[in-house]
Structure formats: structure tokens, C-alpha cells
Amino acid sequence: MTEPLFLTDPYLKTTTGRVMAVTPEGGIVLDRSIFYAKGGGQPGDSGRISWDGGSCEIAGSVKGEGAELVLVPAEEAALPPVGSDVEMRIDWDRRNRFMRMHTALHLLSVVVPLPVTGGQIGADKSRLDFDMPEVTHDREFIHARLSSLIAANHPVSEEWITEAELDANPGLVKTLSVQPPRGAGRIRLVRIGADDAPIDLQPCGGTHVRNTGEIGAVVVGKIENKGKSNRRISLTFG
């Protein structure tokens, strides 16, 4: 099992861990990790690890067997021995852009309150696809409302519920194409806004900023037709 430190502290840029295993493909499994593992439309983190006698660039992080998270070296290189201690350092600028974008997409799902059929988070451009048979929100309205929510500095926090609690409140799930991972017995919720009156509350395993003001200015792209009832809305940083 790899302890996902990014869930409890997404602002942790560097720390130490211990090598638990090396996969047949050359991936590195640590006992804990600050590298977000690819999933839910968010790319895995990149960065660097170093140990006594060596270091290597990390191109990404993916989910492995069970609760293992696997670091993927950027190129063939000497790997740290199993049992050795390593220092991890993520590419913070890239991670921070993902955090800002991910939170912005949650706000976009508030401005456009329709089922989400897909999405992708990028460092420069991100998007959500909506089940939108007809365009009900024009670009100018979306931009104005989204900018207002960002500027309001709403706090972003998390809580955990049981799978049974999620089953009793299925409306928390906005995405049609991706369902929250099950099996661990509990589900992580990300809340935007006050505890007693959130503007958004939905299952999410990604990394987010502490408040919406950290997102900064964003630009809403044109609303693209991606099928009979599918519309795509993209965001870039202003």
C-alpha cells in the first residue's frame, strides 16, 4: 500500500519515502507518495527522486496493483534499491496548474448544472463535456458567472462518507462516464463553499487549491458540438 500524501496535503512539494518494490516494467513503488497518480481526467505528477548514490526524473505516476502507486521514470536509468530511502520532489508549477484547473472545472459544473459526460485536465487547457441537447448557456454568461465564483474566494475543503451514504444520495455524482472508485469502504468528497451551504459538493480524488481565488483569471472557449446532445466547454488561463 502506498500512502497518498497528496490527498491530505496537495501543497507538499518535497518529502521522503522508502522503496517498497520495483515493478517488472521498471516502475518504482514507495511506501508513501506526493506524486498524484493519473486518474479522473487529471494527469499524474512529474518530478524527480534522489537517493544515496543516484537520482532519476519521474515522468508520471499511475495506479498499480491494489493500493499501490507507481512512479514511472522518464527514461531508462539506474533505479533505487528496494528498501532505500528517497527524496521526492514534484514539478510544483505543473501540479499547481492542475490544481487550479481542476477546481475551475468543478466551478464550471456549477455554472452549467447539467450531467458531465467527460472531461480532461491540462496544464494550459482543460475541458468538460456536458449532456446539453441545446445550448442553454452562452459563452459570455458562463465567463461572467465563473469569474464571479472565482473572485469570491470560496474555501475548498474535503470530507469522507461511506459508500452506503453515497448510494443514499446519488445526486452527488455529476459525471456520467466516470464513477467514484469503490472497494475501500469510503468516498472522498470535495466541497466548495461553506460547510453548511456549499456551492458544490461532489466525489473527487484529485488535487485542488485551498480557495477559488487561487485559480486566477480564466478564459472560456467556444461551446463546441461533439455529438447529438454533447457540448464541450474549454477553459484556459487568462
PADRENMAR-738411 format. One record per residue (C-alpha): chain; residue in three letters; x, y, z. Coordinates in Angstrom, 2 decimals. Example, Ala and Ser with C-alpha at 12.3 -4.5 7.8 and 13.67 -1.06 7.14 Angstrom:
<atoms>
<atom chain="A" resn="ala" X="12.30" Y="-4.50" Z="7.80"/>
<atom chain="A" resn="ser" X="13.67" Y="-1.06" Z="7.14"/>
</atoms>
This chain:
<atoms>
<atom chain="A" resn="met" X="0.00" Y="0.00" Z="0.00"/>
<atom chain="A" resn="thr" X="1.22" Y="3.49" Z="-0.88"/>
<atom chain="A" resn="glu" X="0.05" Y="6.31" Z="1.38"/>
<atom chain="A" resn="pro" X="-1.28" Y="9.07" Z="-0.96"/>
<atom chain="A" resn="leu" X="0.09" Y="12.17" Z="0.76"/>
<atom chain="A" resn="phe" X="-1.32" Y="14.41" Z="-1.98"/>
<atom chain="A" resn="leu" X="-4.85" Y="13.75" Z="-0.70"/>
<atom chain="A" resn="thr" X="-4.20" Y="15.26" Z="2.72"/>
<atom chain="A" resn="asp" X="-1.69" Y="17.94" Z="1.65"/>
<atom chain="A" resn="pro" X="-1.71" Y="18.85" Z="-2.05"/>
<atom chain="A" resn="tyr" X="0.76" Y="21.67" Z="-1.31"/>
<atom chain="A" resn="leu" X="3.51" Y="19.29" Z="-0.16"/>
<atom chain="A" resn="lys" X="6.29" Y="19.77" Z="-2.72"/>
<atom chain="A" resn="thr" X="9.01" Y="17.53" Z="-1.30"/>
<atom chain="A" resn="thr" X="9.34" Y="14.76" Z="1.27"/>
<atom chain="A" resn="thr" X="10.97" Y="11.38" Z="1.80"/>
<atom chain="A" resn="gly" X="9.76" Y="7.84" Z="1.30"/>
<atom chain="A" resn="arg" X="11.01" Y="4.26" Z="1.13"/>
<atom chain="A" resn="val" X="11.20" Y="1.98" Z="-1.92"/>
<atom chain="A" resn="met" X="8.91" Y="-0.99" Z="-1.36"/>
<atom chain="A" resn="ala" X="9.20" Y="-2.62" Z="-4.79"/>
<atom chain="A" resn="val" X="10.27" Y="-2.21" Z="-8.40"/>
<atom chain="A" resn="thr" X="7.77" Y="-3.47" Z="-10.98"/>
<atom chain="A" resn="pro" X="8.77" Y="-5.69" Z="-13.92"/>
<atom chain="A" resn="glu" X="8.22" Y="-2.66" Z="-16.18"/>
<atom chain="A" resn="gly" X="10.69" Y="-0.58" Z="-14.18"/>
<atom chain="A" resn="gly" X="8.20" Y="1.39" Z="-12.10"/>
<atom chain="A" resn="ile" X="9.01" Y="2.40" Z="-8.53"/>
<atom chain="A" resn="val" X="6.61" Y="1.70" Z="-5.65"/>
<atom chain="A" resn="leu" X="7.10" Y="3.76" Z="-2.50"/>
<atom chain="A" resn="asp" X="5.51" Y="3.42" Z="0.93"/>
<atom chain="A" resn="arg" X="4.11" Y="6.94" Z="0.51"/>
<atom chain="A" resn="ser" X="3.97" Y="9.41" Z="-2.33"/>
<atom chain="A" resn="ile" X="3.39" Y="13.08" Z="-3.11"/>
<atom chain="A" resn="phe" X="3.07" Y="12.25" Z="-6.83"/>
<atom chain="A" resn="tyr" X="-0.62" Y="12.28" Z="-7.83"/>
<atom chain="A" resn="ala" X="-1.43" Y="9.10" Z="-9.77"/>
<atom chain="A" resn="lys" X="-3.18" Y="9.60" Z="-13.11"/>
<atom chain="A" resn="gly" X="-6.95" Y="9.27" Z="-12.84"/>
<atom chain="A" resn="gly" X="-10.27" Y="11.07" Z="-13.11"/>
<atom chain="A" resn="gly" X="-9.08" Y="13.16" Z="-16.05"/>
<atom chain="A" resn="gln" X="-6.09" Y="14.56" Z="-14.12"/>
<atom chain="A" resn="pro" X="-2.58" Y="13.63" Z="-15.34"/>
<atom chain="A" resn="gly" X="-0.05" Y="12.09" Z="-12.99"/>
<atom chain="A" resn="asp" X="2.61" Y="14.32" Z="-11.47"/>
<atom chain="A" resn="ser" X="6.14" Y="14.54" Z="-12.77"/>
<atom chain="A" resn="gly" X="9.29" Y="15.49" Z="-10.89"/>
<atom chain="A" resn="arg" X="12.41" Y="13.89" Z="-9.53"/>
<atom chain="A" resn="ile" X="13.55" Y="11.43" Z="-6.88"/>
<atom chain="A" resn="ser" X="17.04" Y="11.09" Z="-5.44"/>
<atom chain="A" resn="trp" X="18.75" Y="8.64" Z="-3.10"/>
<atom chain="A" resn="asp" X="22.18" Y="7.92" Z="-1.77"/>
<atom chain="A" resn="gly" X="24.17" Y="7.34" Z="-4.92"/>
<atom chain="A" resn="gly" X="21.68" Y="8.32" Z="-7.60"/>
<atom chain="A" resn="ser" X="18.64" Y="10.14" Z="-8.89"/>
<atom chain="A" resn="cys" X="16.16" Y="9.96" Z="-11.75"/>
<atom chain="A" resn="glu" X="13.49" Y="12.06" Z="-13.39"/>
<atom chain="A" resn="ile" X="9.89" Y="10.91" Z="-12.93"/>
<atom chain="A" resn="ala" X="7.65" Y="11.28" Z="-15.99"/>
<atom chain="A" resn="gly" X="4.41" Y="10.42" Z="-14.21"/>
<atom chain="A" resn="ser" X="2.61" Y="8.37" Z="-11.60"/>
<atom chain="A" resn="val" X="-0.02" Y="5.69" Z="-12.18"/>
<atom chain="A" resn="lys" X="-2.13" Y="3.33" Z="-10.13"/>
<atom chain="A" resn="gly" X="-0.72" Y="-0.14" Z="-9.67"/>
<atom chain="A" resn="glu" X="-1.93" Y="-3.31" Z="-8.01"/>
<atom chain="A" resn="gly" X="-4.39" Y="-2.76" Z="-5.18"/>
<atom chain="A" resn="ala" X="-3.48" Y="0.42" Z="-3.32"/>
<atom chain="A" resn="glu" X="-0.02" Y="0.74" Z="-4.87"/>
<atom chain="A" resn="leu" X="1.01" Y="3.92" Z="-6.68"/>
<atom chain="A" resn="val" X="3.79" Y="3.50" Z="-9.23"/>
<atom chain="A" resn="leu" X="6.30" Y="6.17" Z="-10.25"/>
<atom chain="A" resn="val" X="7.28" Y="5.96" Z="-13.92"/>
<atom chain="A" resn="pro" X="10.90" Y="7.00" Z="-14.69"/>
<atom chain="A" resn="ala" X="11.29" Y="9.40" Z="-17.61"/>
<atom chain="A" resn="glu" X="13.91" Y="7.19" Z="-19.26"/>
<atom chain="A" resn="glu" X="15.94" Y="4.07" Z="-18.67"/>
<atom chain="A" resn="ala" X="18.21" Y="4.73" Z="-15.73"/>
<atom chain="A" resn="ala" X="19.57" Y="3.12" Z="-12.60"/>
<atom chain="A" resn="leu" X="16.74" Y="2.61" Z="-10.10"/>
<atom chain="A" resn="pro" X="16.91" Y="2.93" Z="-6.33"/>
<atom chain="A" resn="pro" X="17.36" Y="-0.37" Z="-4.46"/>
<atom chain="A" resn="val" X="14.36" Y="-1.85" Z="-2.69"/>
<atom chain="A" resn="gly" X="14.44" Y="-0.72" Z="0.92"/>
<atom chain="A" resn="ser" X="16.33" Y="2.50" Z="0.25"/>
<atom chain="A" resn="asp" X="15.13" Y="5.93" Z="1.30"/>
<atom chain="A" resn="val" X="14.46" Y="8.50" Z="-1.40"/>
<atom chain="A" resn="glu" X="13.70" Y="12.20" Z="-1.52"/>
<atom chain="A" resn="met" X="10.73" Y="13.12" Z="-3.71"/>
<atom chain="A" resn="arg" X="10.30" Y="16.49" Z="-5.40"/>
<atom chain="A" resn="ile" X="7.35" Y="17.20" Z="-7.70"/>
<atom chain="A" resn="asp" X="7.23" Y="19.67" Z="-10.57"/>
<atom chain="A" resn="trp" X="5.31" Y="22.18" Z="-8.48"/>
<atom chain="A" resn="asp" X="4.46" Y="24.67" Z="-11.24"/>
<atom chain="A" resn="arg" X="2.82" Y="21.89" Z="-13.28"/>
<atom chain="A" resn="arg" X="0.98" Y="20.45" Z="-10.26"/>
<atom chain="A" resn="asn" X="-0.27" Y="23.88" Z="-9.20"/>
<atom chain="A" resn="arg" X="-1.71" Y="24.50" Z="-12.66"/>
<atom chain="A" resn="phe" X="-3.54" Y="21.16" Z="-12.47"/>
<atom chain="A" resn="met" X="-4.92" Y="22.10" Z="-9.04"/>
<atom chain="A" resn="arg" X="-6.17" Y="25.46" Z="-10.29"/>
<atom chain="A" resn="met" X="-7.68" Y="23.93" Z="-13.41"/>
<atom chain="A" resn="his" X="-9.36" Y="21.08" Z="-11.53"/>
<atom chain="A" resn="thr" X="-11.06" Y="23.45" Z="-9.11"/>
<atom chain="A" resn="ala" X="-12.10" Y="25.69" Z="-12.02"/>
<atom chain="A" resn="leu" X="-13.78" Y="22.71" Z="-13.70"/>
<atom chain="A" resn="his" X="-15.76" Y="22.00" Z="-10.54"/>
<atom chain="A" resn="leu" X="-16.99" Y="25.59" Z="-10.67"/>
<atom chain="A" resn="leu" X="-17.82" Y="25.19" Z="-14.35"/>
<atom chain="A" resn="ser" X="-20.10" Y="22.28" Z="-13.39"/>
<atom chain="A" resn="val" X="-21.86" Y="24.69" Z="-11.03"/>
<atom chain="A" resn="val" X="-22.36" Y="27.34" Z="-13.71"/>
<atom chain="A" resn="val" X="-23.58" Y="24.70" Z="-16.18"/>
<atom chain="A" resn="pro" X="-25.72" Y="22.41" Z="-13.96"/>
<atom chain="A" resn="leu" X="-26.01" Y="19.55" Z="-16.45"/>
<atom chain="A" resn="pro" X="-24.70" Y="15.95" Z="-16.38"/>
<atom chain="A" resn="val" X="-20.99" Y="15.73" Z="-17.25"/>
<atom chain="A" resn="thr" X="-20.20" Y="13.22" Z="-19.99"/>
<atom chain="A" resn="gly" X="-16.41" Y="13.62" Z="-19.99"/>
<atom chain="A" resn="gly" X="-13.51" Y="15.85" Z="-19.10"/>
<atom chain="A" resn="gln" X="-9.78" Y="16.38" Z="-19.22"/>
<atom chain="A" resn="ile" X="-7.41" Y="18.48" Z="-17.13"/>
<atom chain="A" resn="gly" X="-4.34" Y="20.05" Z="-18.70"/>
<atom chain="A" resn="ala" X="-1.69" Y="22.48" Z="-17.56"/>
<atom chain="A" resn="asp" X="-2.76" Y="25.02" Z="-20.19"/>
<atom chain="A" resn="lys" X="-6.21" Y="23.96" Z="-21.38"/>
<atom chain="A" resn="ser" X="-8.95" Y="21.88" Z="-19.78"/>
<atom chain="A" resn="arg" X="-12.50" Y="20.94" Z="-20.72"/>
<atom chain="A" resn="leu" X="-15.77" Y="19.41" Z="-19.64"/>
<atom chain="A" resn="asp" X="-18.32" Y="17.77" Z="-21.91"/>
<atom chain="A" resn="phe" X="-21.98" Y="18.15" Z="-20.99"/>
<atom chain="A" resn="asp" X="-25.20" Y="16.36" Z="-21.87"/>
<atom chain="A" resn="met" X="-26.60" Y="19.50" Z="-23.50"/>
<atom chain="A" resn="pro" X="-29.03" Y="18.83" Z="-26.39"/>
<atom chain="A" resn="glu" X="-29.40" Y="22.59" Z="-26.92"/>
<atom chain="A" resn="val" X="-27.05" Y="25.40" Z="-25.92"/>
<atom chain="A" resn="thr" X="-28.72" Y="26.82" Z="-22.82"/>
<atom chain="A" resn="his" X="-25.84" Y="28.98" Z="-21.56"/>
<atom chain="A" resn="asp" X="-23.92" Y="31.31" Z="-23.88"/>
<atom chain="A" resn="arg" X="-20.19" Y="31.87" Z="-23.58"/>
<atom chain="A" resn="glu" X="-20.47" Y="35.38" Z="-22.12"/>
<atom chain="A" resn="phe" X="-22.81" Y="34.25" Z="-19.34"/>
<atom chain="A" resn="ile" X="-20.57" Y="31.31" Z="-18.44"/>
<atom chain="A" resn="his" X="-17.47" Y="33.51" Z="-18.34"/>
<atom chain="A" resn="ala" X="-19.11" Y="36.18" Z="-16.17"/>
<atom chain="A" resn="arg" X="-20.60" Y="33.70" Z="-13.71"/>
<atom chain="A" resn="leu" X="-17.43" Y="31.61" Z="-13.50"/>
<atom chain="A" resn="ser" X="-15.26" Y="34.69" Z="-12.94"/>
<atom chain="A" resn="ser" X="-17.59" Y="35.83" Z="-10.17"/>
<atom chain="A" resn="leu" X="-17.32" Y="32.48" Z="-8.36"/>
<atom chain="A" resn="ile" X="-13.54" Y="32.51" Z="-8.66"/>
<atom chain="A" resn="ala" X="-13.23" Y="36.06" Z="-7.33"/>
<atom chain="A" resn="ala" X="-15.46" Y="35.25" Z="-4.34"/>
<atom chain="A" resn="asn" X="-12.61" Y="33.30" Z="-2.69"/>
<atom chain="A" resn="his" X="-14.82" Y="30.39" Z="-1.72"/>
<atom chain="A" resn="pro" X="-12.98" Y="27.91" Z="0.55"/>
<atom chain="A" resn="val" X="-12.25" Y="24.44" Z="-0.82"/>
<atom chain="A" resn="ser" X="-12.27" Y="21.53" Z="1.63"/>
<atom chain="A" resn="glu" X="-12.92" Y="17.80" Z="1.79"/>
<atom chain="A" resn="glu" X="-14.82" Y="15.21" Z="3.77"/>
<atom chain="A" resn="trp" X="-15.28" Y="11.47" Z="3.64"/>
<atom chain="A" resn="ile" X="-18.50" Y="9.49" Z="3.50"/>
<atom chain="A" resn="thr" X="-19.29" Y="5.81" Z="3.32"/>
<atom chain="A" resn="glu" X="-20.26" Y="4.08" Z="0.11"/>
<atom chain="A" resn="ala" X="-23.69" Y="3.50" Z="1.64"/>
<atom chain="A" resn="glu" X="-24.08" Y="7.25" Z="2.21"/>
<atom chain="A" resn="leu" X="-23.23" Y="7.89" Z="-1.44"/>
<atom chain="A" resn="asp" X="-25.76" Y="5.28" Z="-2.54"/>
<atom chain="A" resn="ala" X="-28.38" Y="7.12" Z="-0.48"/>
<atom chain="A" resn="asn" X="-27.52" Y="10.40" Z="-2.23"/>
<atom chain="A" resn="pro" X="-26.66" Y="9.51" Z="-5.87"/>
<atom chain="A" resn="gly" X="-27.19" Y="13.13" Z="-6.96"/>
<atom chain="A" resn="leu" X="-23.72" Y="13.94" Z="-5.61"/>
<atom chain="A" resn="val" X="-22.22" Y="12.24" Z="-8.67"/>
<atom chain="A" resn="lys" X="-22.17" Y="14.66" Z="-11.62"/>
<atom chain="A" resn="thr" X="-20.16" Y="12.57" Z="-14.06"/>
<atom chain="A" resn="leu" X="-21.85" Y="10.02" Z="-16.29"/>
<atom chain="A" resn="ser" X="-18.66" Y="8.49" Z="-17.71"/>
<atom chain="A" resn="val" X="-16.61" Y="8.14" Z="-14.51"/>
<atom chain="A" resn="gln" X="-17.89" Y="6.77" Z="-11.23"/>
<atom chain="A" resn="pro" X="-16.12" Y="7.16" Z="-7.86"/>
<atom chain="A" resn="pro" X="-13.78" Y="4.24" Z="-7.10"/>
<atom chain="A" resn="arg" X="-15.26" Y="1.72" Z="-4.70"/>
<atom chain="A" resn="gly" X="-13.92" Y="-1.04" Z="-2.57"/>
<atom chain="A" resn="ala" X="-12.21" Y="0.93" Z="0.19"/>
<atom chain="A" resn="gly" X="-15.48" Y="1.49" Z="2.02"/>
<atom chain="A" resn="arg" X="-15.39" Y="5.28" Z="1.89"/>
<atom chain="A" resn="ile" X="-15.63" Y="8.05" Z="-0.68"/>
<atom chain="A" resn="arg" X="-13.85" Y="11.41" Z="-0.69"/>
<atom chain="A" resn="leu" X="-15.99" Y="14.48" Z="-1.33"/>
<atom chain="A" resn="val" X="-14.61" Y="17.87" Z="-2.35"/>
<atom chain="A" resn="arg" X="-16.61" Y="20.84" Z="-1.11"/>
<atom chain="A" resn="ile" X="-16.50" Y="24.40" Z="-2.46"/>
<atom chain="A" resn="gly" X="-18.06" Y="26.99" Z="-0.17"/>
<atom chain="A" resn="ala" X="-19.19" Y="26.99" Z="3.43"/>
<atom chain="A" resn="asp" X="-19.66" Y="23.72" Z="5.29"/>
<atom chain="A" resn="asp" X="-23.34" Y="24.38" Z="5.91"/>
<atom chain="A" resn="ala" X="-24.10" Y="25.81" Z="2.46"/>
<atom chain="A" resn="pro" X="-21.64" Y="24.58" Z="-0.19"/>
<atom chain="A" resn="ile" X="-22.00" Y="25.76" Z="-3.77"/>
<atom chain="A" resn="asp" X="-20.54" Y="22.44" Z="-4.92"/>
<atom chain="A" resn="leu" X="-20.10" Y="19.04" Z="-3.28"/>
<atom chain="A" resn="gln" X="-19.10" Y="16.00" Z="-5.31"/>
<atom chain="A" resn="pro" X="-16.92" Y="12.87" Z="-5.17"/>
<atom chain="A" resn="cys" X="-13.36" Y="13.57" Z="-6.32"/>
<atom chain="A" resn="gly" X="-9.92" Y="12.09" Z="-5.75"/>
<atom chain="A" resn="gly" X="-7.98" Y="14.93" Z="-7.37"/>
<atom chain="A" resn="thr" X="-5.89" Y="17.80" Z="-6.03"/>
<atom chain="A" resn="his" X="-7.38" Y="21.25" Z="-5.51"/>
<atom chain="A" resn="val" X="-6.43" Y="24.74" Z="-4.36"/>
<atom chain="A" resn="arg" X="-7.42" Y="26.00" Z="-0.88"/>
<atom chain="A" resn="asn" X="-9.77" Y="28.69" Z="-2.18"/>
<atom chain="A" resn="thr" X="-11.22" Y="29.66" Z="-5.54"/>
<atom chain="A" resn="gly" X="-9.28" Y="32.94" Z="-5.66"/>
<atom chain="A" resn="glu" X="-6.08" Y="30.94" Z="-6.25"/>
<atom chain="A" resn="ile" X="-7.43" Y="29.83" Z="-9.64"/>
<atom chain="A" resn="gly" X="-6.83" Y="33.25" Z="-11.16"/>
<atom chain="A" resn="ala" X="-8.33" Y="34.56" Z="-14.38"/>
<atom chain="A" resn="val" X="-9.66" Y="32.01" Z="-16.87"/>
<atom chain="A" resn="val" X="-10.97" Y="32.31" Z="-20.41"/>
<atom chain="A" resn="val" X="-13.99" Y="30.31" Z="-21.58"/>
<atom chain="A" resn="gly" X="-13.62" Y="28.88" Z="-25.07"/>
<atom chain="A" resn="lys" X="-16.35" Y="28.47" Z="-27.63"/>
<atom chain="A" resn="ile" X="-19.05" Y="25.89" Z="-26.98"/>
<atom chain="A" resn="glu" X="-18.27" Y="23.01" Z="-29.34"/>
<atom chain="A" resn="asn" X="-20.76" Y="20.49" Z="-30.70"/>
<atom chain="A" resn="lys" X="-19.40" Y="16.99" Z="-30.02"/>
<atom chain="A" resn="gly" X="-22.45" Y="14.90" Z="-30.85"/>
<atom chain="A" resn="lys" X="-26.22" Y="14.86" Z="-30.93"/>
<atom chain="A" resn="ser" X="-26.56" Y="16.06" Z="-27.35"/>
<atom chain="A" resn="asn" X="-22.94" Y="16.58" Z="-26.33"/>
<atom chain="A" resn="arg" X="-21.37" Y="20.02" Z="-25.92"/>
<atom chain="A" resn="arg" X="-17.76" Y="20.75" Z="-24.95"/>
<atom chain="A" resn="ile" X="-16.67" Y="23.81" Z="-22.97"/>
<atom chain="A" resn="ser" X="-12.93" Y="24.52" Z="-22.63"/>
<atom chain="A" resn="leu" X="-11.03" Y="26.72" Z="-20.21"/>
<atom chain="A" resn="thr" X="-7.60" Y="28.33" Z="-20.50"/>
<atom chain="A" resn="phe" X="-5.81" Y="30.60" Z="-18.08"/>
<atom chain="A" resn="gly" X="-6.24" Y="34.32" Z="-18.71"/>
</atoms>
